[in-house]
Amino acid sequence: MRLQNRLHDSFSNLLSDVRLFIERSSGSAVPPSGKEWEALALRLFGFQCRNVPVYGVWCRSLGISEASVTDWKSIPALPTHAFKDFDVSSLDPADRVAVFHSSGTTATRPSRHHHSVATLALYEASLEAGFLRGLAPLPTGGFRFVSLTPEPGSAPHSSLVHMIAHLGRRLSSGEAVFLGRPGADGWDLPLEPALETLVRLAREGRPILLLGTAFQMVHLMDRLAGSGSFLRLPPGSRVMETGGYKGRSRSVPRDELHALIRGRLCLAGDGVVTEYGMSELSSQAYGGESGLELPPWARLLLVDPESGKEVGEGTPGLVRVVDLSNVGSVMAVETGDLAERRGGLFRLLGRAETAEPRGCSLMTP
């Protein structure tokens, strides 16, 4: 019966059911169970195995069929590099209204994650619900969003910028402010104008949520430290650091970077939040120095890079995320990052230095 239900699932039914799962996870007195999540994940796997051509080829190359997968941990994860080489989508090209690219320099080949009107709406529902969980409690009246990234019109393919713009429209106490600009080799942050704007906004007294990548935060903290300056953000303010150096600054351990941010911006101990996301996924993890947590509609699996078998608590493993919000592409994604579990949280350790996964030569449809 379960296989028969998978075969008859429609795209619209899956979108609706995932949206309902997110809503129930976020505000229902009776949140969905783990069994409900797994049943929905198996249904979505069946649909994607049949309707995302490159994913179907990937599954067959591994000797896996729809009928052979009976639990969520057995769902094959597609490596993120496949989003660079192939069209990982079940969407008709005529229905695609947006595409998110992975970040990097102009010399790299980016991943591509396509969205229709419907999948973009689901993505926005996921990121909004996840943000409210990860940043709770929000100050009365909301944050004033200030981003170190360029504005949306200058970075139309950035999922991070789209996320900030959407959250700013929905949850900000005023129009979101974007301080960055596109550069010849990625994003630039004009430090003096950025600091002038931050000082002016801080004087208004409304809590600020300052968002930016790790390399942008390093540049800003180095500028303040170089002049012996501090910028006191209003009470209730927070900083959301989204990771990512990519050779754009000196690399600083996360704990050290967060201490620098708290010190130079005069923030409380919980004033810095880490966000972990990527263009190939539609959900984000949030947390602090103790670790990160995915929302209830996504699951984390850490596996040995060589054997592909799940590793235990405290053992480094390759990150696989099973994200129900990825209805239009592939929900099971192998990220190329290493992490270890700490109770119900996970802590990132860096990028895995592994060869291209076996079986990739068989992926050509």
C-alpha beads as a LAMMPS data file, in Angstrom:
LAMMPS data file: protein, C-alpha beads

365 atoms
364 bonds

1 atom types
1 bond types

-500.0 500.0 xlo xhi
-500.0 500.0 ylo yhi
-500.0 500.0 zlo zhi

Masses

1 110.0

Atoms # bond

1 1 1 0.000 0.000 0.000
2 1 1 2.849 2.419 0.853
3 1 1 4.493 1.889 -2.566
4 1 1 1.145 2.266 -4.318
5 1 1 0.585 5.596 -2.539
6 1 1 4.032 6.770 -3.640
7 1 1 3.262 5.967 -7.265
8 1 1 0.080 8.023 -7.199
9 1 1 1.476 11.062 -5.395
10 1 1 1.149 14.301 -7.320
11 1 1 3.435 17.295 -7.143
12 1 1 0.657 19.538 -5.820
13 1 1 -0.322 17.029 -3.114
14 1 1 3.253 16.801 -1.894
15 1 1 3.653 20.583 -1.829
16 1 1 0.463 20.897 0.171
17 1 1 1.357 18.138 2.619
18 1 1 4.866 19.482 3.250
19 1 1 3.464 22.977 3.791
20 1 1 0.962 21.568 6.288
21 1 1 3.751 19.625 8.048
22 1 1 5.757 22.857 8.472
23 1 1 2.732 24.703 9.803
24 1 1 1.910 21.945 12.262
25 1 1 5.542 21.763 13.394
26 1 1 5.591 25.493 14.033
27 1 1 2.344 26.304 15.799
28 1 1 0.244 23.235 16.456
29 1 1 -0.542 22.007 19.944
30 1 1 -0.101 18.500 18.536
31 1 1 3.011 18.568 16.303
32 1 1 3.500 15.785 13.758
33 1 1 5.291 12.635 14.851
34 1 1 8.527 11.162 13.592
35 1 1 6.537 8.448 11.840
36 1 1 4.557 11.074 9.957
37 1 1 7.791 12.748 8.889
38 1 1 9.262 9.480 7.651
39 1 1 6.100 8.544 5.748
40 1 1 6.140 11.921 3.982
41 1 1 9.861 11.584 3.253
42 1 1 9.332 8.181 1.629
43 1 1 6.480 9.542 -0.493
44 1 1 8.634 12.446 -1.631
45 1 1 11.539 10.093 -2.408
46 1 1 9.288 8.020 -4.648
47 1 1 8.122 11.075 -6.547
48 1 1 11.633 12.452 -7.012
49 1 1 13.094 9.108 -8.008
50 1 1 10.585 9.009 -10.871
51 1 1 10.471 12.687 -11.841
52 1 1 14.005 14.051 -11.381
53 1 1 15.870 12.270 -14.209
54 1 1 19.408 12.592 -12.877
55 1 1 18.281 11.425 -9.438
56 1 1 16.639 8.346 -10.906
57 1 1 19.888 7.521 -12.707
58 1 1 21.852 8.097 -9.495
59 1 1 19.601 5.708 -7.562
60 1 1 19.873 3.016 -10.230
61 1 1 23.678 3.423 -10.334
62 1 1 23.703 2.595 -6.629
63 1 1 21.464 -0.428 -7.153
64 1 1 18.606 1.218 -5.261
65 1 1 14.984 1.082 -6.342
66 1 1 11.926 2.819 -4.983
67 1 1 10.644 -0.438 -3.523
68 1 1 13.934 -1.197 -1.734
69 1 1 13.874 1.980 0.390
70 1 1 11.797 1.401 3.505
71 1 1 13.243 3.922 5.971
72 1 1 14.475 7.514 5.645
73 1 1 18.125 6.734 6.371
74 1 1 18.217 4.531 3.253
75 1 1 17.119 7.347 0.932
76 1 1 20.077 7.986 -1.423
77 1 1 21.661 11.425 -0.969
78 1 1 22.738 13.306 -4.071
79 1 1 26.119 15.095 -3.726
80 1 1 25.925 18.874 -4.031
81 1 1 28.322 18.878 -6.986
82 1 1 25.559 17.240 -9.036
83 1 1 23.728 20.588 -8.881
84 1 1 26.695 22.037 -10.798
85 1 1 26.810 19.396 -13.490
86 1 1 23.149 18.516 -14.015
87 1 1 19.643 19.918 -14.047
88 1 1 18.447 18.603 -10.670
89 1 1 14.768 19.455 -10.973
90 1 1 11.335 18.018 -11.667
91 1 1 10.061 21.444 -12.774
92 1 1 9.105 22.207 -16.337
93 1 1 11.532 24.880 -17.622
94 1 1 8.543 27.067 -18.496
95 1 1 7.480 27.098 -14.824
96 1 1 10.847 28.193 -13.402
97 1 1 10.793 31.743 -12.059
98 1 1 13.983 31.823 -9.953
99 1 1 17.311 30.052 -9.688
100 1 1 19.683 30.154 -6.729
101 1 1 23.417 29.715 -7.264
102 1 1 26.038 28.552 -4.808
103 1 1 28.407 31.282 -3.646
104 1 1 32.011 31.539 -4.778
105 1 1 34.221 33.466 -7.117
106 1 1 33.305 34.214 -10.709
107 1 1 35.834 31.582 -11.817
108 1 1 33.896 28.728 -10.219
109 1 1 30.978 26.820 -11.712
110 1 1 28.017 27.374 -9.388
111 1 1 25.329 24.971 -8.305
112 1 1 21.870 25.758 -9.667
113 1 1 18.653 25.229 -7.723
114 1 1 15.506 26.090 -9.694
115 1 1 12.196 27.253 -8.244
116 1 1 8.681 27.713 -9.528
117 1 1 6.156 30.080 -7.964
118 1 1 4.883 27.209 -5.799
119 1 1 8.263 25.864 -4.649
120 1 1 9.526 29.398 -3.969
121 1 1 6.496 29.976 -1.735
122 1 1 7.266 26.738 0.127
123 1 1 10.925 27.771 0.458
124 1 1 9.845 31.090 1.979
125 1 1 7.453 29.362 4.374
126 1 1 10.277 27.055 5.478
127 1 1 12.845 29.806 5.978
128 1 1 10.378 32.014 7.876
129 1 1 9.279 29.247 10.241
130 1 1 12.888 28.120 10.721
131 1 1 14.063 31.658 11.454
132 1 1 11.360 32.201 14.068
133 1 1 12.465 28.975 15.794
134 1 1 16.170 29.741 15.556
135 1 1 16.029 33.388 16.704
136 1 1 13.299 33.054 19.325
137 1 1 12.367 35.062 21.239
138 1 1 12.215 38.060 18.913
139 1 1 12.070 41.529 20.508
140 1 1 8.703 43.237 20.740
141 1 1 8.157 44.996 17.424
142 1 1 10.792 42.864 15.675
143 1 1 14.360 43.581 14.619
144 1 1 15.639 46.229 12.277
145 1 1 17.305 44.043 9.636
146 1 1 20.748 45.246 8.538
147 1 1 22.636 43.069 6.066
148 1 1 26.302 43.207 5.075
149 1 1 25.344 41.624 1.735
150 1 1 24.370 43.454 -1.469
151 1 1 20.703 44.237 -2.050
152 1 1 18.495 41.712 -3.909
153 1 1 18.658 43.524 -7.239
154 1 1 22.460 43.196 -7.217
155 1 1 22.464 39.523 -6.172
156 1 1 19.368 37.957 -7.787
157 1 1 20.723 34.391 -7.596
158 1 1 21.753 34.421 -3.927
159 1 1 19.500 32.344 -1.691
160 1 1 20.993 34.136 1.330
161 1 1 20.083 37.585 -0.005
162 1 1 16.613 36.353 -0.991
163 1 1 16.189 34.975 2.510
164 1 1 17.225 38.236 4.177
165 1 1 15.008 40.320 1.904
166 1 1 11.983 38.091 2.535
167 1 1 12.475 38.005 6.297
168 1 1 13.061 41.749 6.291
169 1 1 9.743 42.356 4.558
170 1 1 7.875 40.002 6.854
171 1 1 9.535 40.429 10.238
172 1 1 11.521 43.683 10.289
173 1 1 10.494 46.800 12.217
174 1 1 11.470 48.823 9.136
175 1 1 12.812 48.349 5.636
176 1 1 15.813 46.016 5.565
177 1 1 19.089 47.852 4.944
178 1 1 21.758 46.304 2.694
179 1 1 25.319 47.603 3.156
180 1 1 27.307 45.419 0.735
181 1 1 27.803 45.684 -3.000
182 1 1 28.849 43.335 -5.801
183 1 1 32.562 43.279 -6.531
184 1 1 34.865 41.968 -9.214
185 1 1 35.398 38.742 -7.273
186 1 1 32.250 38.296 -5.189
187 1 1 30.816 40.706 -2.621
188 1 1 32.504 43.792 -1.200
189 1 1 31.749 45.681 1.992
190 1 1 32.547 49.414 1.929
191 1 1 33.605 49.650 5.569
192 1 1 33.364 53.375 6.255
193 1 1 29.854 53.867 4.788
194 1 1 28.740 50.647 6.484
195 1 1 29.939 51.825 9.893
196 1 1 28.379 55.250 9.423
197 1 1 25.026 53.622 8.680
198 1 1 25.315 51.243 11.636
199 1 1 26.112 54.116 14.004
200 1 1 23.113 56.084 12.743
201 1 1 20.745 53.115 13.065
202 1 1 22.082 52.237 16.522
203 1 1 21.233 55.745 17.718
204 1 1 17.591 55.131 16.803
205 1 1 17.448 52.620 19.641
206 1 1 15.547 49.815 17.897
207 1 1 17.039 46.309 18.228
208 1 1 19.161 45.469 15.192
209 1 1 19.699 42.091 13.602
210 1 1 23.025 42.373 11.786
211 1 1 23.404 39.630 9.173
212 1 1 26.426 38.688 7.098
213 1 1 28.955 36.081 6.079
214 1 1 31.950 35.183 8.201
215 1 1 34.405 37.006 5.936
216 1 1 32.303 40.180 6.056
217 1 1 32.169 39.972 9.844
218 1 1 35.954 39.556 10.006
219 1 1 36.499 42.650 7.851
220 1 1 34.120 44.687 10.028
221 1 1 35.646 43.509 13.320
222 1 1 39.186 44.097 12.046
223 1 1 38.226 47.660 11.097
224 1 1 36.837 48.340 14.567
225 1 1 39.787 46.687 16.296
226 1 1 42.288 48.551 14.116
227 1 1 40.961 51.887 15.316
228 1 1 40.320 50.717 18.874
229 1 1 36.612 51.382 18.380
230 1 1 33.448 49.782 19.700
231 1 1 29.928 49.979 18.289
232 1 1 27.266 49.565 20.937
233 1 1 24.189 48.060 19.330
234 1 1 20.829 48.735 21.036
235 1 1 19.616 46.348 23.770
236 1 1 18.070 43.188 22.325
237 1 1 20.216 43.346 19.178
238 1 1 21.767 40.222 17.728
239 1 1 24.181 39.169 14.986
240 1 1 23.543 36.312 12.558
241 1 1 26.747 34.926 11.043
242 1 1 26.229 32.690 8.007
243 1 1 29.697 31.148 7.598
244 1 1 31.798 31.162 4.458
245 1 1 35.306 32.545 3.973
246 1 1 36.201 31.345 0.456
247 1 1 39.586 33.054 0.643
248 1 1 38.081 36.511 1.129
249 1 1 39.646 37.159 4.557
250 1 1 41.793 35.543 7.184
251 1 1 40.025 32.491 8.560
252 1 1 39.035 32.793 12.218
253 1 1 37.743 29.895 14.361
254 1 1 34.014 30.348 14.940
255 1 1 34.273 30.653 18.734
256 1 1 36.968 33.317 18.362
257 1 1 34.979 35.219 15.732
258 1 1 31.874 35.219 17.908
259 1 1 33.892 36.519 20.874
260 1 1 35.248 39.340 18.684
261 1 1 31.734 40.245 17.541
262 1 1 30.318 40.239 21.064
263 1 1 33.185 42.362 22.318
264 1 1 33.252 44.990 19.560
265 1 1 29.452 45.304 19.293
266 1 1 28.829 45.100 23.058
267 1 1 26.448 42.146 22.848
268 1 1 25.247 39.716 25.503
269 1 1 26.555 36.162 25.624
270 1 1 23.769 34.808 23.398
271 1 1 23.943 37.762 21.031
272 1 1 25.580 35.891 18.130
273 1 1 23.739 33.193 16.166
274 1 1 25.158 30.923 13.472
275 1 1 23.050 30.081 10.421
276 1 1 23.927 27.091 8.238
277 1 1 22.332 26.901 4.823
278 1 1 23.157 26.477 1.168
279 1 1 21.615 27.075 -2.230
280 1 1 20.915 23.350 -2.725
281 1 1 18.660 23.206 0.362
282 1 1 15.475 25.037 1.337
283 1 1 15.844 24.819 5.128
284 1 1 18.482 26.251 7.435
285 1 1 20.016 25.215 10.741
286 1 1 20.534 27.705 13.571
287 1 1 22.495 27.647 16.787
288 1 1 25.379 28.971 18.817
289 1 1 28.731 27.780 20.018
290 1 1 27.238 24.593 21.474
291 1 1 25.989 23.464 18.058
292 1 1 23.371 23.763 15.348
293 1 1 19.867 22.363 14.978
294 1 1 17.722 21.768 11.901
295 1 1 13.964 22.436 11.990
296 1 1 11.574 19.481 12.472
297 1 1 10.906 19.127 8.722
298 1 1 14.580 18.336 8.016
299 1 1 16.850 15.590 9.329
300 1 1 20.610 15.233 9.664
301 1 1 22.558 12.054 8.941
302 1 1 26.322 11.871 9.515
303 1 1 28.110 9.128 7.594
304 1 1 31.600 7.784 7.194
305 1 1 33.052 9.287 3.972
306 1 1 34.419 5.919 2.864
307 1 1 31.763 3.393 3.852
308 1 1 28.695 5.636 3.782
309 1 1 27.562 4.119 7.099
310 1 1 26.176 6.274 9.897
311 1 1 28.708 7.339 12.535
312 1 1 28.072 7.597 16.260
313 1 1 27.983 10.460 18.718
314 1 1 31.160 12.555 18.727
315 1 1 32.601 10.898 15.595
316 1 1 33.208 13.147 12.577
317 1 1 30.998 12.328 9.624
318 1 1 29.946 13.656 6.256
319 1 1 26.788 15.765 6.456
320 1 1 23.678 14.519 4.697
321 1 1 20.492 16.559 5.037
322 1 1 17.034 15.229 4.222
323 1 1 14.945 18.372 3.709
324 1 1 11.231 17.959 2.994
325 1 1 11.121 21.558 1.709
326 1 1 13.108 20.505 -1.382
327 1 1 10.008 19.265 -3.182
328 1 1 10.969 20.464 -6.679
329 1 1 14.525 19.108 -6.693
330 1 1 16.006 16.408 -4.408
331 1 1 15.378 16.351 -0.683
332 1 1 18.363 14.134 0.290
333 1 1 21.594 16.088 -0.227
334 1 1 25.177 15.213 0.695
335 1 1 26.805 18.554 1.461
336 1 1 30.558 17.852 1.487
337 1 1 30.825 19.263 5.037
338 1 1 32.083 17.375 8.083
339 1 1 30.334 17.564 11.439
340 1 1 29.906 15.680 14.694
341 1 1 26.830 15.166 16.834
342 1 1 26.549 16.630 20.299
343 1 1 23.305 15.366 21.767
344 1 1 20.504 16.756 19.645
345 1 1 22.829 19.318 18.043
346 1 1 25.652 19.101 15.509
347 1 1 28.885 21.032 15.234
348 1 1 30.516 21.786 11.892
349 1 1 34.174 20.811 11.532
350 1 1 34.972 22.038 8.012
351 1 1 34.977 20.720 4.471
352 1 1 35.667 17.052 3.739
353 1 1 38.748 16.357 1.643
354 1 1 37.381 13.399 -0.278
355 1 1 37.443 12.271 -3.878
356 1 1 34.358 12.504 -6.052
357 1 1 31.808 9.975 -4.757
358 1 1 31.814 6.632 -6.487
359 1 1 29.069 6.199 -9.057
360 1 1 29.173 9.753 -10.416
361 1 1 30.405 8.514 -13.778
362 1 1 27.095 6.667 -14.087
363 1 1 24.942 9.737 -13.560
364 1 1 24.594 10.896 -17.146
365 1 1 20.922 10.412 -18.026

Bonds

1 1 1 2
2 1 2 3
3 1 3 4
4 1 4 5
5 1 5 6
6 1 6 7
7 1 7 8
8 1 8 9
9 1 9 10
10 1 10 11
11 1 11 12
12 1 12 13
13 1 13 14
14 1 14 15
15 1 15 16
16 1 16 17
17 1 17 18
18 1 18 19
19 1 19 20
20 1 20 21
21 1 21 22
22 1 22 23
23 1 23 24
24 1 24 25
25 1 25 26
26 1 26 27
27 1 27 28
28 1 28 29
29 1 29 30
30 1 30 31
31 1 31 32
32 1 32 33
33 1 33 34
34 1 34 35
35 1 35 36
36 1 36 37
37 1 37 38
38 1 38 39
39 1 39 40
40 1 40 41
41 1 41 42
42 1 42 43
43 1 43 44
44 1 44 45
45 1 45 46
46 1 46 47
47 1 47 48
48 1 48 49
49 1 49 50
50 1 50 51
51 1 51 52
52 1 52 53
53 1 53 54
54 1 54 55
55 1 55 56
56 1 56 57
57 1 57 58
58 1 58 59
59 1 59 60
60 1 60 61
61 1 61 62
62 1 62 63
63 1 63 64
64 1 64 65
65 1 65 66
66 1 66 67
67 1 67 68
68 1 68 69
69 1 69 70
70 1 70 71
71 1 71 72
72 1 72 73
73 1 73 74
74 1 74 75
75 1 75 76
76 1 76 77
77 1 77 78
78 1 78 79
79 1 79 80
80 1 80 81
81 1 81 82
82 1 82 83
83 1 83 84
84 1 84 85
85 1 85 86
86 1 86 87
87 1 87 88
88 1 88 89
89 1 89 90
90 1 90 91
91 1 91 92
92 1 92 93
93 1 93 94
94 1 94 95
95 1 95 96
96 1 96 97
97 1 97 98
98 1 98 99
99 1 99 100
100 1 100 101
101 1 101 102
102 1 102 103
103 1 103 104
104 1 104 105
105 1 105 106
106 1 106 107
107 1 107 108
108 1 108 109
109 1 109 110
110 1 110 111
111 1 111 112
112 1 112 113
113 1 113 114
114 1 114 115
115 1 115 116
116 1 116 117
117 1 117 118
118 1 118 119
119 1 119 120
120 1 120 121
121 1 121 122
122 1 122 123
123 1 123 124
124 1 124 125
125 1 125 126
126 1 126 127
127 1 127 128
128 1 128 129
129 1 129 130
130 1 130 131
131 1 131 132
132 1 132 133
133 1 133 134
134 1 134 135
135 1 135 136
136 1 136 137
137 1 137 138
138 1 138 139
139 1 139 140
140 1 140 141
141 1 141 142
142 1 142 143
143 1 143 144
144 1 144 145
145 1 145 146
146 1 146 147
147 1 147 148
148 1 148 149
149 1 149 150
150 1 150 151
151 1 151 152
152 1 152 153
153 1 153 154
154 1 154 155
155 1 155 156
156 1 156 157
157 1 157 158
158 1 158 159
159 1 159 160
160 1 160 161
161 1 161 162
162 1 162 163
163 1 163 164
164 1 164 165
165 1 165 166
166 1 166 167
167 1 167 168
168 1 168 169
169 1 169 170
170 1 170 171
171 1 171 172
172 1 172 173
173 1 173 174
174 1 174 175
175 1 175 176
176 1 176 177
177 1 177 178
178 1 178 179
179 1 179 180
180 1 180 181
181 1 181 182
182 1 182 183
183 1 183 184
184 1 184 185
185 1 185 186
186 1 186 187
187 1 187 188
188 1 188 189
189 1 189 190
190 1 190 191
191 1 191 192
192 1 192 193
193 1 193 194
194 1 194 195
195 1 195 196
196 1 196 197
197 1 197 198
198 1 198 199
199 1 199 200
200 1 200 201
201 1 201 202
202 1 202 203
203 1 203 204
204 1 204 205
205 1 205 206
206 1 206 207
207 1 207 208
208 1 208 209
209 1 209 210
210 1 210 211
211 1 211 212
212 1 212 213
213 1 213 214
214 1 214 215
215 1 215 216
216 1 216 217
217 1 217 218
218 1 218 219
219 1 219 220
220 1 220 221
221 1 221 222
222 1 222 223
223 1 223 224
224 1 224 225
225 1 225 226
226 1 226 227
227 1 227 228
228 1 228 229
229 1 229 230
230 1 230 231
231 1 231 232
232 1 232 233
233 1 233 234
234 1 234 235
235 1 235 236
236 1 236 237
237 1 237 238
238 1 238 239
239 1 239 240
240 1 240 241
241 1 241 242
242 1 242 243
243 1 243 244
244 1 244 245
245 1 245 246
246 1 246 247
247 1 247 248
248 1 248 249
249 1 249 250
250 1 250 251
251 1 251 252
252 1 252 253
253 1 253 254
254 1 254 255
255 1 255 256
256 1 256 257
257 1 257 258
258 1 258 259
259 1 259 260
260 1 260 261
261 1 261 262
262 1 262 263
263 1 263 264
264 1 264 265
265 1 265 266
266 1 266 267
267 1 267 268
268 1 268 269
269 1 269 270
270 1 270 271
271 1 271 272
272 1 272 273
273 1 273 274
274 1 274 275
275 1 275 276
276 1 276 277
277 1 277 278
278 1 278 279
279 1 279 280
280 1 280 281
281 1 281 282
282 1 282 283
283 1 283 284
284 1 284 285
285 1 285 286
286 1 286 287
287 1 287 288
288 1 288 289
289 1 289 290
290 1 290 291
291 1 291 292
292 1 292 293
293 1 293 294
294 1 294 295
295 1 295 296
296 1 296 297
297 1 297 298
298 1 298 299
299 1 299 300
300 1 300 301
301 1 301 302
302 1 302 303
303 1 303 304
304 1 304 305
305 1 305 306
306 1 306 307
307 1 307 308
308 1 308 309
309 1 309 310
310 1 310 311
311 1 311 312
312 1 312 313
313 1 313 314
314 1 314 315
315 1 315 316
316 1 316 317
317 1 317 318
318 1 318 319
319 1 319 320
320 1 320 321
321 1 321 322
322 1 322 323
323 1 323 324
324 1 324 325
325 1 325 326
326 1 326 327
327 1 327 328
328 1 328 329
329 1 329 330
330 1 330 331
331 1 331 332
332 1 332 333
333 1 333 334
334 1 334 335
335 1 335 336
336 1 336 337
337 1 337 338
338 1 338 339
339 1 339 340
340 1 340 341
341 1 341 342
342 1 342 343
343 1 343 344
344 1 344 345
345 1 345 346
346 1 346 347
347 1 347 348
348 1 348 349
349 1 349 350
350 1 350 351
351 1 351 352
352 1 352 353
353 1 353 354
354 1 354 355
355 1 355 356
356 1 356 357
357 1 357 358
358 1 358 359
359 1 359 360
360 1 360 361
361 1 361 362
362 1 362 363
363 1 363 364
364 1 364 365
